[in-house]
């Protein structure tokens, strides 16, 4: 069983739950059999890992061996571990709650999840009235399940591709459905900054 998978995020790269390290911009996340938030044609069985019970004794436990001498760059002037908390079907980004832990410390991180759910009977109500979408009502190109965050990322990708003729580096490997694409570089920063925020607000998912 492979517990960790490498994925790219805006912060750098990543592996799922999250253990983070600034070594050459790599980020690590605990796998979800494997990562649930990214669609790939060769893998269809993606769902989050679950524990037998709640409480710290049944949670994920990691021993992280930091090597400060091997740090290449860091977004903050510190050495340690940054943990991002996110829904298994949502792509992690800078807007997520995060915790920073020092080296040589033992830390416990508790999570109190909240989820809004909807019954199938709501499907008979028009979308304009219920103001949410069920997964079967909207398919995304890059993500296995519809979420507002995933829809917003795809809208931004489509806008960036249309206006600036490139895709952000953190989404390049996930955008296979768009064909062979150029990765945005320094020469594209002016276009990216000029068109930042030019996207609409998507409808939330019914179970999110």
ROSE-4610 file (N, C-alpha, C; in Angstrom, 1 decimal, always signed):
// ROSE-4610
residu = [X/X/X/X/X/X/X/X/X/X/X/X/X/X/X/X/X/X/X/X/X/X/X/X/X/X/X/X/X/X/X/X/X/X/X/X/X/X/X/X/X/X/X/X/X/X/X/X/X/X/X/X/X/X/X/X/X/X/X/X/X/X/X/X/X/X/X/X/X/X/X/X/X/X/X/X/X/X/X/X/X/X/X/X/X/X/X/X/X/X/X/X/X/X/X/X/X/X/X/X/X/X/X/X/X/X/X/X/X/X/X/X/X/X/X/X/X/X/X/X/X/X/X/X/X/X/X/X/X/X/X/X/X/X/X/X/X/X/X/X/X/X/X/X/X/X/X/X/X/X/X/X/X/X/X/X/X/X/X/X/X/X/X/X/X/X/X/X/X/X/X/X/X/X/X/X/X/X/X/X/X/X/X/X/X/X/X/X/X/X/X/X/X/X/X/X/X/X/X/X/X/X/X/X/X/X/X/X/X/X/X/X/X/X/X/X/X/X/X/X/X/X/X/X/X/X/X/X/X/X/X/X/X/X/X/X/X/X/X/X/X/X/X/X/X/X/X/X/X/X/X/X/X/X/X/X/X/X/X/X/X/X/X/X/X/X/X/X/X/X/X/X/X/X/X/X/X/X/X/X/X/X/X/X/X/X/X/X/X/X/X/X/X/X/X/X/X/X/X/X/X/X/X/X/X/X/X/X/X/X/X/X/X/X/X/X/X/X/X/X/X/X/X/X/X/X/X/X/X/X/X/X/X/X/X/X/X/X/X/X/X/X/X/X/X/X/X/X/X/X/X/X/X/X/X/X/X/X/X/X/X/X/X/X/X/X/X/X/X/X/X/X/X/X/X/X/X/X/X/X/X/X/X/X/X/X/X/X/X/X/X/X/X/X/X/X/X/X/X/X/X/X/X/X/X/X/X/X/X/X/X/X/X/X/X/X/X/X/X/X/X/X/X/X/X/X/X/X/X/X/X/X/X/X/X/X/X/X/X/X/X/X/X/X/X/X/X/X/X/X/X/X/X/X/X/X/X/X/X/X/X/X/X/X/X/X/X/X/X/X/X/X/X/X/X/X/X/X/X/X/X/X/X/X/X/X/X/X/X/X/X/X/X/X/X/X/X/X/X/X/X/X/X/X/X/X/X/X/X/X/X/X/X/X/X/X/X/X/X/X/X/X/X/X/X/X/X/X/X/X/X/X/X/X/X/X/X/X/X/X/X/X/X/X/X/X/X/X/X/X/X/X/X/X/X/X/X/X/X/X/X/X/X/X/X/X/X/X/X/X/X/X/X/X/X/X/X/X/X/X/X/X/X/X/X/X/X/X/X/X/X/X/X/X/X/X/X/X/X/X/X/X/X/X/X/X/X/X/X/X/X/X/X/X/X/X/X/X/X/X/X/X/X/X]
num = [1/1/1/2/2/2/3/3/3/4/4/4/5/5/5/6/6/6/7/7/7/8/8/8/9/9/9/10/10/10/11/11/11/12/12/12/13/13/13/14/14/14/15/15/15/16/16/16/17/17/17/18/18/18/19/19/19/20/20/20/21/21/21/22/22/22/23/23/23/24/24/24/25/25/25/26/26/26/27/27/27/28/28/28/29/29/29/30/30/30/31/31/31/32/32/32/33/33/33/34/34/34/35/35/35/36/36/36/37/37/37/38/38/38/39/39/39/40/40/40/41/41/41/42/42/42/43/43/43/44/44/44/45/45/45/46/46/46/47/47/47/48/48/48/49/49/49/50/50/50/51/51/51/52/52/52/53/53/53/54/54/54/55/55/55/56/56/56/57/57/57/58/58/58/59/59/59/60/60/60/61/61/61/62/62/62/63/63/63/64/64/64/65/65/65/66/66/66/67/67/67/68/68/68/69/69/69/70/70/70/71/71/71/72/72/72/73/73/73/74/74/74/75/75/75/76/76/76/77/77/77/78/78/78/79/79/79/80/80/80/81/81/81/82/82/82/83/83/83/84/84/84/85/85/85/86/86/86/87/87/87/88/88/88/89/89/89/90/90/90/91/91/91/92/92/92/93/93/93/94/94/94/95/95/95/96/96/96/97/97/97/98/98/98/99/99/99/100/100/100/101/101/101/102/102/102/103/103/103/104/104/104/105/105/105/106/106/106/107/107/107/108/108/108/109/109/109/110/110/110/111/111/111/112/112/112/113/113/113/114/114/114/115/115/115/116/116/116/117/117/117/118/118/118/119/119/119/120/120/120/121/121/121/122/122/122/123/123/123/124/124/124/125/125/125/126/126/126/127/127/127/128/128/128/129/129/129/130/130/130/131/131/131/132/132/132/133/133/133/134/134/134/135/135/135/136/136/136/137/137/137/138/138/138/139/139/139/140/140/140/141/141/141/142/142/142/143/143/143/144/144/144/145/145/145/146/146/146/147/147/147/148/148/148/149/149/149/150/150/150/151/151/151/152/152/152/153/153/153/154/154/154/155/155/155/156/156/156/157/157/157/158/158/158/159/159/159/160/160/160/161/161/161/162/162/162/163/163/163/164/164/164/165/165/165/166/166/166/167/167/167/168/168/168/169/169/169/170/170/170/171/171/171/172/172/172/173/173/173/174/174/174/175/175/175/176/176/176/177/177/177/178/178/178/179/179/179/180/180/180/181/181/181/182/182/182/183/183/183/184/184/184/185/185/185/186/186/186/187/187/187/188/188/188/189/189/189/190/190/190/191/191/191/192/192/192/193/193/193/194/194/194/195/195/195/196/196/196/197/197/197/198/198/198/199/199/199/200/200/200/201/201/201/202/202/202/203/203/203/204/204/204/205/205/205/206/206/206/207/207/207/208/208/208]
x = [+0.8/+0.0/+0.9/+0.7/+1.4/+0.6/+1.1/+0.4/+0.5/+1.6/+1.8/+1.8/+1.2/+1.2/+1.7/+2.4/+3.0/+2.0/+1.6/+0.7/+1.3/+0.9/+1.3/+0.2/+0.7/-0.3/+0.3/-0.4/+0.1/+1.4/+1.4/+2.6/+3.8/+3.7/+4.8/+4.3/+4.8/+4.2/+3.8/+3.1/+2.4/+2.2/+1.9/+1.6/+0.4/-0.6/-1.9/-2.0/-2.3/-3.0/-2.8/-1.7/-0.5/+0.7/+1.8/+3.1/+3.8/+4.4/+5.0/+6.5/+7.2/+8.6/+9.0/+9.9/+10.3/+11.4/+11.8/+12.9/+12.5/+13.1/+12.8/+11.3/+10.6/+9.2/+8.3/+8.7/+7.9/+7.0/+5.7/+4.7/+4.2/+3.9/+3.5/+2.2/+1.3/+0.0/-0.3/-1.1/-1.5/-2.5/-2.2/-3.0/-4.4/-5.3/-6.7/-7.1/-6.3/-6.5/-6.8/-6.0/-5.1/-5.8/-5.1/-5.7/-7.1/-8.0/-9.4/-9.8/-9.0/-9.4/-9.1/-8.2/-7.7/-8.3/-8.8/-9.3/-8.1/-8.0/-7.1/-7.7/-7.5/-8.2/-7.8/-6.6/-6.2/-6.6/-7.1/-7.6/-9.0/-9.9/-11.3/-11.7/-11.0/-11.4/-10.7/-11.3/-10.6/-11.6/-11.3/-12.1/-11.2/-11.6/-10.7/-10.5/-9.4/-9.1/-10.0/-10.4/-11.2/-10.6/-10.8/-10.3/-11.5/-11.2/-12.2/-13.0/-12.4/-13.0/-12.4/-13.0/-12.4/-11.5/-10.8/-9.8/-8.4/-7.5/-6.1/-5.4/-5.9/-5.3/-5.5/-6.5/-6.7/-6.4/-5.9/-5.6/-4.3/-4.0/-2.7/-1.6/-0.5/+0.6/+1.9/+2.6/+3.7/+5.0/+6.1/+7.4/+8.1/+8.4/+8.9/+10.4/+11.3/+12.7/+13.1/+13.0/+13.5/+15.0/+15.4/+16.8/+17.0/+17.2/+17.3/+18.4/+19.5/+20.6/+20.2/+19.2/+18.8/+17.6/+17.2/+16.1/+16.6/+15.8/+16.1/+15.5/+14.2/+13.5/+12.2/+11.8/+10.6/+9.7/+8.4/+7.5/+7.5/+7.9/+8.0/+9.3/+9.8/+11.2/+11.3/+11.0/+11.1/+11.4/+11.7/+12.0/+11.0/+10.3/+9.3/+8.4/+7.1/+6.1/+4.9/+4.3/+3.0/+2.0/+0.9/-0.2/-1.4/-2.0/-3.2/-4.3/-5.5/-6.6/-7.6/-8.0/-9.0/-9.8/-11.0/-11.9/-11.2/-11.4/-10.6/-10.9/-12.1/-12.4/-12.1/-11.5/-11.1/-9.6/-9.3/-7.9/-7.3/-6.2/-5.7/-5.0/-5.3/-4.7/-4.5/-4.0/-3.6/-4.8/-6.0/-7.1/-7.5/-6.9/-7.3/-6.8/-7.4/-6.9/-5.5/-4.6/-3.2/-2.7/-1.7/-1.0/+0.4/+1.3/+2.7/+3.3/+4.1/+4.7/+6.2/+6.8/+8.2/+8.9/+10.2/+11.0/+11.1/+11.4/+11.6/+10.5/+9.3/+8.1/+7.1/+6.3/+5.2/+3.9/+3.1/+1.9/+0.7/-0.4/-1.7/-2.6/-3.2/-4.1/-5.5/-6.5/-7.8/-8.7/-9.6/-10.4/-11.9/-12.7/-14.2/-14.8/-15.1/-15.7/-17.1/-17.5/-18.9/-19.2/-20.4/-20.8/-22.3/-22.6/-24.0/-24.4/-25.4/-25.9/-27.3/-27.6/-28.9/-29.5/-30.8/-31.4/-31.7/-31.9/-32.2/-33.5/-34.4/-35.7/-35.5/-34.4/-34.2/-33.9/-33.6/-33.3/-34.5/-35.7/-36.9/-37.1/-36.3/-36.4/-35.4/-35.8/-34.9/-33.6/-32.5/-31.2/-31.2/-31.9/-32.0/-32.6/-33.4/-34.1/-33.3/-32.7/-32.0/-30.6/-30.0/-28.7/-27.6/-27.7/-26.6/-26.7/-25.6/-25.6/-25.2/-25.8/-25.5/-24.3/-23.5/-22.3/-22.7/-23.9/-24.3/-24.8/-25.0/-25.5/-24.4/-23.2/-22.1/-20.8/-20.2/-18.9/-17.8/-16.7/-15.5/-14.5/-13.6/-12.6/-11.4/-11.1/-9.9/-10.2/-11.4/-11.7/-12.7/-12.6/-13.5/-14.9/-15.1/-16.4/-16.5/-17.8/-18.0/-18.0/-17.2/-17.2/-17.1/-17.5/-17.4/-15.9/-15.0/-13.6/-13.0/-13.4/-12.9/-13.4/-14.7/-15.3/-14.6/-14.3/-13.6/-12.2/-11.5/-10.2/-10.2/-11.2/-11.3/-11.7/-12.6/-12.9/-11.7/-10.9/-9.6/-8.7/-8.6/-7.7/-8.1/-9.5/-10.0/-9.8/-10.0/-9.7/-8.3/-7.4/-5.9/-5.5/-6.0/-5.7/-6.2/-7.4/-7.9/-7.2/-6.9/-6.4/-4.9/-4.2/-2.7/-2.1/-2.9/-2.3/-1.4/-1.6/-0.8/-1.5/-1.0/-1.6/-0.6/-1.1/-0.2/+0.5/+1.7/+2.5/+1.9/+1.2/+0.6/-0.6/-1.2/-2.3/-1.9/-0.7/-0.3/-0.5/-0.1/-0.2/-1.6/-2.5/-3.9/-4.8/-4.2/-5.0/-4.9/-4.8/-4.6/-5.7/-6.9/-8.1/-8.1/-7.2/-7.1/-6.0/-5.3/-4.3/-3.0/-2.0/-0.7/-0.7/-0.2/-0.3/+1.0/+1.2/+2.4/+2.2/+3.3/+3.3/+3.6/+2.8/+3.1/+4.5/+5.2/+6.5/+6.6/+7.8/+8.0/+7.4/+7.5/+7.1/+5.5/+4.8/+3.4/+2.8/+3.7/+3.3/+2.4/+2.8/+2.0/+0.6/+0.4/-1.0/-1.7/-1.1/-1.7/-2.2/-1.3/-1.6/-2.7/-2.7/-3.7/-5.1/-5.2/-6.5/-6.8/-6.1/-6.4/-7.8/-8.5/-9.9/-11.0/-10.7/-11.8/-12.5/-13.2/-13.9/-15.2/-16.2/-17.5/-17.5/-18.5/-18.6/-19.5/-18.9/-19.7/-20.7/-21.6/-22.6/-22.0/-22.3/-21.7/-22.3/-21.6/-22.2/-23.2/-24.1/-25.2/-24.6/-23.5/-22.9/-21.5/-21.3/-19.9/-19.7]
y = [-1.2/+0.0/+1.2/+2.1/+3.4/+4.5/+5.0/+6.0/+7.4/+7.7/+9.1/+9.1/+10.2/+10.5/+11.9/+12.1/+13.5/+14.2/+15.4/+16.2/+17.6/+18.4/+19.8/+20.7/+21.8/+22.8/+24.1/+25.2/+26.6/+26.8/+26.2/+26.4/+25.7/+24.7/+23.9/+22.6/+21.5/+20.2/+19.6/+18.5/+18.0/+16.5/+16.0/+14.6/+14.5/+13.8/+14.0/+13.6/+14.4/+14.5/+16.0/+16.4/+16.9/+17.0/+16.4/+16.7/+17.6/+18.7/+19.7/+19.8/+20.1/+20.4/+21.3/+22.2/+23.2/+22.8/+21.5/+21.0/+21.1/+22.0/+22.2/+22.4/+23.0/+23.2/+22.1/+20.9/+19.7/+19.7/+19.3/+19.2/+17.8/+17.3/+15.9/+15.7/+14.8/+14.6/+13.2/+12.8/+11.4/+11.0/+9.9/+9.4/+9.0/+9.1/+8.7/+7.6/+6.6/+5.4/+5.6/+6.2/+7.3/+8.6/+9.8/+11.1/+11.2/+11.7/+11.7/+12.9/+14.0/+15.2/+15.4/+14.5/+14.6/+13.5/+13.8/+12.7/+12.3/+11.0/+10.5/+9.3/+9.2/+8.2/+6.8/+6.5/+5.2/+4.7/+5.7/+5.3/+5.9/+5.0/+5.4/+5.2/+4.3/+4.0/+4.9/+6.1/+7.1/+7.5/+7.2/+7.6/+7.8/+8.6/+8.9/+7.7/+7.6/+6.6/+7.0/+6.0/+6.2/+5.4/+5.9/+5.2/+4.4/+3.5/+2.7/+3.4/+4.5/+5.3/+6.7/+7.6/+8.9/+8.9/+10.0/+10.2/+10.1/+10.6/+10.7/+9.4/+8.4/+7.1/+6.3/+6.7/+6.0/+6.9/+8.1/+9.1/+8.8/+9.6/+9.5/+10.0/+9.2/+9.6/+9.6/+10.7/+10.9/+11.3/+10.7/+11.1/+11.8/+13.1/+13.8/+14.2/+13.7/+14.0/+15.2/+16.4/+17.6/+17.7/+18.2/+18.4/+19.9/+20.8/+22.2/+22.6/+21.8/+22.1/+21.8/+21.1/+20.7/+21.6/+22.6/+23.4/+24.3/+24.3/+25.1/+26.5/+26.5/+27.8/+27.6/+28.6/+28.5/+29.8/+29.6/+30.8/+31.6/+31.1/+31.8/+31.6/+32.6/+32.5/+31.6/+30.3/+29.4/+28.0/+27.1/+25.7/+24.9/+24.0/+23.1/+22.5/+22.3/+21.6/+22.5/+22.6/+23.3/+22.3/+22.3/+21.3/+22.1/+21.7/+22.2/+21.3/+21.8/+20.9/+21.2/+20.1/+20.2/+19.0/+19.2/+18.1/+17.2/+15.8/+14.9/+15.2/+15.7/+15.9/+17.4/+18.1/+19.5/+19.7/+20.5/+20.7/+21.7/+21.4/+22.3/+23.6/+24.7/+26.0/+26.9/+28.1/+29.0/+29.5/+29.3/+29.8/+28.9/+27.7/+26.7/+27.0/+26.5/+26.6/+25.8/+26.4/+25.8/+25.9/+25.0/+25.0/+24.9/+25.6/+25.5/+24.9/+23.9/+23.2/+23.4/+23.6/+23.7/+22.3/+22.3/+21.1/+20.6/+19.3/+18.7/+18.9/+18.8/+19.0/+17.9/+17.6/+16.6/+17.4/+17.2/+18.0/+17.2/+17.5/+16.8/+17.8/+17.4/+18.3/+17.7/+18.3/+17.8/+18.5/+17.8/+18.3/+18.0/+19.1/+19.0/+19.2/+18.2/+18.4/+18.8/+19.6/+20.0/+19.8/+19.2/+18.9/+19.2/+19.9/+20.2/+19.1/+18.4/+17.3/+17.7/+17.0/+17.2/+15.8/+15.6/+14.4/+14.4/+13.2/+13.1/+13.8/+14.0/+14.6/+16.0/+16.7/+18.0/+18.2/+17.1/+17.2/+17.7/+17.4/+17.9/+19.4/+20.1/+21.5/+22.1/+23.2/+23.8/+24.3/+24.3/+24.7/+26.1/+27.0/+28.4/+28.6/+27.6/+27.7/+27.1/+25.9/+25.2/+25.7/+26.3/+27.0/+26.0/+24.8/+23.8/+22.8/+22.0/+21.0/+19.7/+18.6/+17.2/+16.8/+15.8/+15.4/+15.0/+14.3/+13.8/+14.9/+16.1/+17.2/+18.0/+17.9/+18.6/+17.8/+17.6/+16.9/+17.9/+17.7/+18.5/+17.8/+18.5/+17.8/+17.3/+18.0/+17.7/+17.0/+17.0/+16.5/+15.4/+14.5/+13.4/+13.7/+14.7/+15.1/+16.6/+17.0/+18.5/+19.1/+20.2/+21.0/+22.5/+23.4/+24.8/+25.2/+24.7/+25.1/+24.5/+23.2/+22.6/+23.3/+23.7/+24.4/+25.7/+26.4/+27.7/+27.6/+26.5/+26.3/+26.0/+25.2/+25.0/+26.2/+27.1/+28.3/+29.2/+29.3/+30.1/+29.5/+28.2/+27.5/+27.9/+27.7/+28.0/+29.5/+30.4/+31.8/+32.1/+31.5/+31.7/+31.2/+30.0/+29.4/+30.3/+30.8/+31.6/+33.0/+33.6/+35.0/+35.0/+34.2/+34.2/+33.1/+32.1/+31.0/+30.1/+29.9/+29.1/+28.6/+27.6/+27.1/+27.2/+27.5/+27.5/+26.2/+26.3/+25.0/+24.0/+24.5/+23.5/+22.8/+23.2/+22.5/+21.8/+22.0/+21.4/+19.9/+19.2/+17.7/+17.2/+18.0/+17.6/+18.0/+18.8/+19.4/+18.6/+17.3/+16.4/+16.5/+16.8/+16.9/+18.1/+19.0/+20.2/+20.1/+19.0/+18.7/+19.2/+19.3/+19.8/+21.3/+21.7/+23.1/+23.6/+24.9/+25.6/+26.0/+25.8/+26.2/+27.7/+28.4/+29.8/+30.1/+31.0/+31.4/+32.9/+33.4/+34.8/+35.7/+35.4/+36.2/+36.4/+35.5/+35.6/+36.3/+36.7/+37.3/+38.5/+39.4/+40.6/+40.3/+39.3/+38.9/+38.3/+37.4/+36.8/+37.8/+38.7/+39.7/+40.7/+41.0/+41.9/+41.3/+39.9/+39.3/+38.5/+38.8/+38.1/+38.5/+37.5/+37.7/+37.8/+37.6/+37.7/+36.4/+36.0/+34.7/+34.8/+34.0/+34.1/+33.2/+33.4/+32.5/+31.3/+30.1/+28.9/+28.5/+27.6/+27.1/+26.1/+26.0/+25.0/+23.6/+22.6/+21.2/+21.0/+20.0/+19.7/+19.0/+18.3/+17.6/+18.1/+19.2/+19.8/+20.3]
z = [+0.0/+0.0/+0.0/-1.0/-1.0/-0.4/+0.7/+1.5/+1.0/+0.2/-0.2/-1.7/-2.3/-3.7/-3.9/-5.0/-5.3/-6.2/-5.8/-6.7/-6.6/-7.7/-7.7/-7.1/-6.4/-6.0/-6.2/-6.0/-6.2/-5.4/-4.2/-3.3/-3.8/-4.7/-5.2/-5.6/-4.9/-5.2/-3.9/-4.0/-2.8/-2.8/-1.6/-1.4/-0.4/-0.4/+0.3/+1.8/+2.7/+4.0/+4.5/+4.9/+4.2/+5.1/+4.6/+5.2/+4.3/+4.7/+3.8/+4.1/+3.0/+3.2/+2.0/+2.3/+1.3/+0.3/+0.5/-0.4/-1.9/-2.6/-4.0/-4.3/-3.4/-3.6/-3.6/-3.1/-3.1/-1.9/-2.0/-1.0/-0.9/+0.2/+0.3/+0.9/+0.4/+0.8/+1.0/+2.0/+2.2/+1.1/+0.5/-0.6/-0.2/-1.1/-0.9/-1.8/-2.0/-2.7/-4.2/-5.0/-4.7/-4.7/-4.9/-4.6/-5.3/-4.4/-4.9/-5.7/-5.6/-6.2/-7.7/-8.2/-9.6/-10.4/-11.5/-12.5/-13.4/-13.6/-14.6/-15.3/-16.6/-17.4/-17.0/-16.4/-16.1/-14.7/-13.9/-12.6/-12.3/-12.0/-11.7/-10.3/-9.6/-8.2/-7.2/-7.0/-6.1/-5.0/-3.8/-2.7/-1.4/-0.5/+0.7/+1.6/+2.2/+3.3/+4.5/+5.2/+6.4/+7.6/+8.8/+10.0/+10.7/+11.5/+12.2/+13.2/+13.8/+14.8/+14.9/+15.7/+15.8/+17.0/+17.1/+18.2/+17.8/+18.5/+18.1/+18.0/+18.7/+18.7/+17.4/+16.6/+15.4/+14.2/+14.4/+13.3/+12.7/+11.7/+11.0/+11.9/+12.0/+12.8/+11.9/+11.8/+11.0/+11.8/+11.5/+12.0/+10.8/+10.9/+9.8/+10.1/+9.2/+9.4/+8.6/+9.1/+8.4/+8.3/+7.2/+6.9/+6.5/+7.5/+7.2/+6.2/+6.2/+5.3/+3.9/+3.7/+2.3/+1.8/+2.6/+2.1/+0.9/-0.1/-1.3/-1.2/-0.9/-0.8/+0.1/+0.7/+1.5/+1.4/+1.4/+1.3/+2.5/+3.7/+4.9/+5.5/+6.3/+6.8/+8.1/+7.9/+9.0/+8.5/+9.4/+9.1/+9.9/+9.2/+9.9/+9.0/+9.4/+8.6/+8.6/+7.4/+7.2/+6.7/+7.4/+7.2/+6.7/+5.5/+4.9/+5.2/+5.6/+5.9/+4.7/+4.1/+3.0/+2.8/+2.2/+1.8/+0.8/+0.9/+0.1/-1.4/-1.8/-3.2/-3.6/-2.8/-3.2/-3.3/-4.3/-4.6/-3.6/-2.9/-1.9/-2.5/-1.9/-2.3/-1.1/-1.4/-0.4/+0.5/+0.1/+0.9/+2.0/+2.0/+3.0/+4.4/+5.4/+6.8/+6.9/+7.6/+7.6/+9.0/+9.4/+10.6/+10.4/+11.1/+11.0/+12.3/+12.2/+13.3/+13.3/+14.4/+14.5/+14.5/+14.2/+14.3/+15.7/+15.8/+17.1/+18.1/+17.6/+18.5/+18.2/+19.2/+19.0/+19.0/+17.9/+17.8/+17.5/+18.1/+17.8/+17.1/+16.0/+15.3/+15.2/+15.9/+15.9/+14.8/+14.2/+13.2/+13.5/+13.4/+13.6/+12.3/+11.5/+10.1/+10.2/+9.2/+8.9/+7.5/+7.2/+5.8/+5.7/+4.6/+4.2/+3.2/+3.4/+2.5/+2.0/+0.9/+0.3/-0.2/-0.1/-0.5/-2.0/-2.6/-4.0/-4.4/-3.4/-3.7/-4.2/-3.8/-4.2/-5.7/-6.4/-7.8/-8.6/-8.1/-8.8/-8.8/-7.9/-7.8/-8.8/-9.5/-10.4/-9.7/-10.5/-9.9/-9.5/-10.2/-9.8/-8.4/-8.0/-6.7/-5.6/-5.8/-4.8/-4.7/-5.7/-5.7/-5.4/-5.9/-5.7/-6.8/-7.0/-8.1/-7.5/-8.0/-7.6/-8.6/-8.1/-9.0/-10.3/-10.5/-11.8/-12.7/-12.2/-13.0/-13.7/-13.2/-13.8/-13.7/-14.9/-15.0/-15.2/-14.4/-14.6/-15.4/-16.1/-16.9/-16.0/-15.0/-14.2/-12.9/-12.4/-11.1/-11.1/-10.2/-10.2/-9.8/-8.9/-8.4/-8.6/-8.8/-8.9/-7.5/-7.4/-6.2/-6.7/-5.9/-6.3/-6.5/-5.6/-5.8/-7.1/-7.4/-8.6/-9.8/-9.8/-10.9/-11.1/-10.1/-10.1/-10.7/-10.3/-10.9/-12.4/-12.8/-14.2/-15.0/-14.4/-15.1/-15.2/-14.2/-14.2/-15.3/-15.3/-16.3/-17.7/-18.0/-19.3/-19.7/-18.7/-19.0/-19.3/-18.5/-18.7/-20.0/-20.4/-21.7/-22.8/-22.7/-23.8/-23.9/-22.8/-22.8/-22.9/-22.1/-22.1/-22.8/-23.4/-24.2/-23.5/-22.2/-21.4/-20.1/-19.4/-18.2/-17.0/-15.8/-14.6/-14.5/-14.0/-13.8/-12.9/-11.9/-10.9/-11.5/-12.6/-13.2/-14.6/-15.0/-16.3/-16.4/-15.4/-15.5/-15.4/-14.8/-14.6/-15.8/-16.8/-17.8/-19.1/-19.0/-20.2/-21.2/-20.7/-21.6/-22.5/-22.2/-23.0/-24.1/-24.2/-25.2/-24.7/-25.7/-25.4/-25.2/-24.0/-23.6/-23.2/-23.3/-22.9/-21.4/-20.6/-19.2/-19.1/-18.3/-18.2/-17.6/-18.1/-17.7/-17.3/-17.0/-16.6/-17.7/-18.9/-20.0/-20.0/-19.3/-19.2/-18.0/-17.1/-15.8/-16.0/-17.0/-17.2/-17.6/-18.5/-18.9/-17.7/-16.9/-15.8/-14.8/-14.4/-13.4/-13.9/-15.2/-15.8/-15.7/-15.9/-16.0/-14.7/-13.6/-12.4/-11.9/-11.4/-10.8/-11.9/-13.1/-14.2/-14.3/-13.3/-13.4/-12.6/-12.9/-12.2/-11.0/-10.1/-8.9/-9.2/-9.1/-9.5/-8.4/-8.8/-7.8/-6.9/-5.6/-4.8/-5.1/-4.6/-4.7/-3.7/-3.9/-3.0/-1.7/-1.8/-0.7/-0.6/+0.2/+0.2/+1.6]
